[in-house]
Amino acid sequence: MNTGGTGCAVGSNRAAEVAARLRGRVCADTVVRVCEPLAAHTTLRVGGPADVYVEPASEQDLSLVLKLCREEGLPWLVIGRGSNLLVKDGGFRGVVIRLAHKAFARIEVVGTELECGSGAMLKDVFAAAAAHGIAGFEFMDGIPGTVGGALRMNAGAMGAWTFDLLERVRYMDAAGAVGEAPRAQLAAEYRGCTFFDEHVALSAVFRGTAGDPAQITARAQLFRQKRQLTQPAGPSAGCVFKNPPGAHAGKLIDELGLKRARVGGAFVSEKHANFILTEPGATAADVLRLIELIRERVRTERGIELETEVRIVGEER
Ligand SMILES: Cc1cc2nc3c(=O)[nH]c(=O)nc-3n(C[C@H](O)[C@H](O)[C@H](O)COP(=O)(O)OP(=O)(O)OC[C@H]3O[C@@H](n4cnc5c(N)ncnc54)[C@H](O)[C@@H]3O)c2cc1C
């Protein structure tokens, strides 16, 4: 049994059995591992292992994985680039599914519509749109995630949101069956579409507008410059907190003097107070304690309850 050495004390025998059963069902191209460190799959670079980790090579294999999870009563979690994820130090007791295989990264352009696999990176969606003179995708360029993550989060920037462009999605339900839904059937809000907590996004059709390629590139360049001026480089998950109604989380945190506040290897950015950065050696517990410290200060001094935008998953160590 390969337990990867550390961290998989809980359920490791079961994980190895589940992985063996899975390998017996899926094709050789599908990656199945036990005790996979999730820190390596998140931009915050902290967090413990997944008991079982799968990169399905096809929709059929994804369906087989979900069916096995159902049979075994195992929790599953689908992840994209991990750029909005905080995995706790104990890791995830169940199956983590990452749609990193090229089968999920297809981008097809027809007229002003782009059909994008949910594993496609947003910057590649923008690049494809720009190459075909399709405007509206410029805000996606600087968001370091996938289409699947952008649908779950209704990711947005520079005044535009993912759902502004969305026409329809294909998805897989927890029983492994494929369905399709137009945007009107999906309830999306600021930084969220909870439909995707129970359904895996497979692909999405977005519609832009015909535009001048030079203007599209110039707009994206402007957005890039804005980001460089206002956002820090280094391991983070972007904005940690949602903006509360009528206020900016970053401004509130800054006003309370919390820039550079630190717990262990996690600290609030000097450049943007809604960003928490990590140093090598940081733990998820450091990040979580810093999040709590900020929430406590904002609650007691401003009477505002900050909600995290970052998705927090997994178990304490
Ligand atoms: C430097 C930096 C800048 C950022 N700037 C922005 C910004 O301007 N605007 C913004 O909105 N966000 C921003 N983010 C956050 C993040 O990039 C977005 O939320 C992005 O959409 C997450 O995509 P992901 O693939 O990384 O998703 P992940 O972090 O892997 O997952 C996020 C959520 O989506 C779910 N999910 C992922 N794939 C699927 C799927 N196929 N089906 C169903 N659910 C799925 C996961 O279960 C999880 O709940 C930033 C992050 C960083 C690090």
The ligand as an SDF file (V2000), in Angstrom:
LIG
                    3D

 53 58  0  0  0  0  0  0  0  0999 V2000
   -4.0330   35.9430   -7.2800 C   0  0  0  0  0  0  0  0  0  0  0  0
   -5.5080   35.5990   -7.3270 C   0  0  0  0  0  0  0  0  0  0  0  0
   -6.3970   36.5090   -7.8880 C   0  0  0  0  0  0  0  0  0  0  0  0
   -7.7630   36.2230   -7.9290 C   0  0  0  0  0  0  0  0  0  0  0  0
   -8.6180   37.1300   -8.4740 N   0  0  0  0  0  0  0  0  0  0  0  0
   -9.9310   36.8600   -8.5270 C   0  0  0  0  0  0  0  0  0  0  0  0
  -10.8530   37.7970   -9.0910 C   0  0  0  0  0  0  0  0  0  0  0  0
  -10.4840   38.8530   -9.5700 O   0  0  0  0  0  0  0  0  0  0  0  0
  -12.1690   37.4830   -9.1010 N   0  0  0  0  0  0  0  0  0  0  0  0
  -12.6330   36.2980   -8.5980 C   0  0  0  0  0  0  0  0  0  0  0  0
  -13.8480   36.0590   -8.6380 O   0  0  0  0  0  0  0  0  0  0  0  0
  -11.7890   35.3900   -8.0490 N   0  0  0  0  0  0  0  0  0  0  0  0
  -10.4670   35.6410   -8.0030 C   0  0  0  0  0  0  0  0  0  0  0  0
   -9.6140   34.7230   -7.4530 N   0  0  0  0  0  0  0  0  0  0  0  0
  -10.1540   33.4710   -6.8770 C   0  0  0  0  0  0  0  0  0  0  0  0
  -10.2270   32.2890   -7.8580 C   0  0  0  0  0  0  0  0  0  0  0  0
   -9.2280   32.3940   -8.8640 O   0  0  0  0  0  0  0  0  0  0  0  0
  -11.6050   32.1620   -8.5100 C   0  0  0  0  0  0  0  0  0  0  0  0
  -12.6120   31.9590   -7.5420 O   0  0  0  0  0  0  0  0  0  0  0  0
  -11.6460   30.9850   -9.5060 C   0  0  0  0  0  0  0  0  0  0  0  0
  -12.8540   31.0340  -10.2170 O   0  0  0  0  0  0  0  0  0  0  0  0
  -11.5260   29.6230   -8.8290 C   0  0  0  0  0  0  0  0  0  0  0  0
  -11.3130   28.6550   -9.8490 O   0  0  0  0  0  0  0  0  0  0  0  0
  -10.5260   27.3060   -9.5220 P   0  0  0  0  0  0  0  0  0  0  0  0
  -10.5280   26.4750  -10.7400 O   0  0  0  0  0  0  0  0  0  0  0  0
   -9.2030   27.6140   -8.9310 O   0  0  0  0  0  0  0  0  0  0  0  0
  -11.4980   26.6650   -8.4350 O   0  0  0  0  0  0  0  0  0  0  0  0
  -11.0830   25.9170   -7.0930 P   0  0  0  0  0  0  0  0  0  0  0  0
  -10.4170   26.8640   -6.1710 O   0  0  0  0  0  0  0  0  0  0  0  0
  -10.3900   24.6590   -7.4010 O   0  0  0  0  0  0  0  0  0  0  0  0
  -12.5360   25.5870   -6.5110 O   0  0  0  0  0  0  0  0  0  0  0  0
  -13.3970   26.6210   -6.0910 C   0  0  0  0  0  0  0  0  0  0  0  0
  -14.7860   26.0390   -5.8820 C   0  0  0  0  0  0  0  0  0  0  0  0
  -15.2970   25.6080   -7.1310 O   0  0  0  0  0  0  0  0  0  0  0  0
  -15.6630   24.2340   -7.0710 C   0  0  0  0  0  0  0  0  0  0  0  0
  -15.3970   23.6530   -8.3880 N   0  0  0  0  0  0  0  0  0  0  0  0
  -14.2200   23.6650   -9.0740 C   0  0  0  0  0  0  0  0  0  0  0  0
  -14.3670   23.0310  -10.2570 N   0  0  0  0  0  0  0  0  0  0  0  0
  -15.6500   22.6200  -10.3140 C   0  0  0  0  0  0  0  0  0  0  0  0
  -16.4260   21.8930  -11.2750 C   0  0  0  0  0  0  0  0  0  0  0  0
  -15.8990   21.4390  -12.4420 N   0  0  0  0  0  0  0  0  0  0  0  0
  -17.7260   21.6360  -10.9980 N   0  0  0  0  0  0  0  0  0  0  0  0
  -18.2830   22.0580   -9.8400 C   0  0  0  0  0  0  0  0  0  0  0  0
  -17.6040   22.7450   -8.8890 N   0  0  0  0  0  0  0  0  0  0  0  0
  -16.3050   23.0160   -9.1250 C   0  0  0  0  0  0  0  0  0  0  0  0
  -14.8270   23.6520   -5.9530 C   0  0  0  0  0  0  0  0  0  0  0  0
  -15.4360   22.5090   -5.3900 O   0  0  0  0  0  0  0  0  0  0  0  0
  -14.7860   24.8140   -4.9770 C   0  0  0  0  0  0  0  0  0  0  0  0
  -15.9500   24.8460   -4.1920 O   0  0  0  0  0  0  0  0  0  0  0  0
   -8.2400   34.9850   -7.3990 C   0  0  0  0  0  0  0  0  0  0  0  0
   -7.3370   34.0720   -6.8620 C   0  0  0  0  0  0  0  0  0  0  0  0
   -5.9830   34.3600   -6.8270 C   0  0  0  0  0  0  0  0  0  0  0  0
   -5.0360   33.3540   -6.2480 C   0  0  0  0  0  0  0  0  0  0  0  0
  1  2  1  0
  2  3  1  0
  2 52  2  0
  3  4  2  0
  4  5  1  0
  4 50  1  0
  5  6  2  0
  6  7  1  0
  6 13  1  0
  7  8  2  0
  7  9  1  0
  9 10  1  0
 10 11  2  0
 10 12  1  0
 12 13  2  0
 13 14  1  0
 14 15  1  0
 14 50  1  0
 15 16  1  0
 16 17  1  0
 16 18  1  0
 18 19  1  0
 18 20  1  0
 20 21  1  0
 20 22  1  0
 22 23  1  0
 23 24  1  0
 24 25  2  0
 24 26  1  0
 24 27  1  0
 27 28  1  0
 28 29  2  0
 28 30  1  0
 28 31  1  0
 31 32  1  0
 32 33  1  0
 33 34  1  0
 33 48  1  0
 34 35  1  0
 35 36  1  0
 35 46  1  0
 36 37  1  0
 36 45  1  0
 37 38  2  0
 38 39  1  0
 39 40  1  0
 39 45  2  0
 40 41  1  0
 40 42  2  0
 42 43  1  0
 43 44  2  0
 44 45  1  0
 46 47  1  0
 46 48  1  0
 48 49  1  0
 50 51  2  0
 51 52  1  0
 52 53  1  0
M  END
$$$$
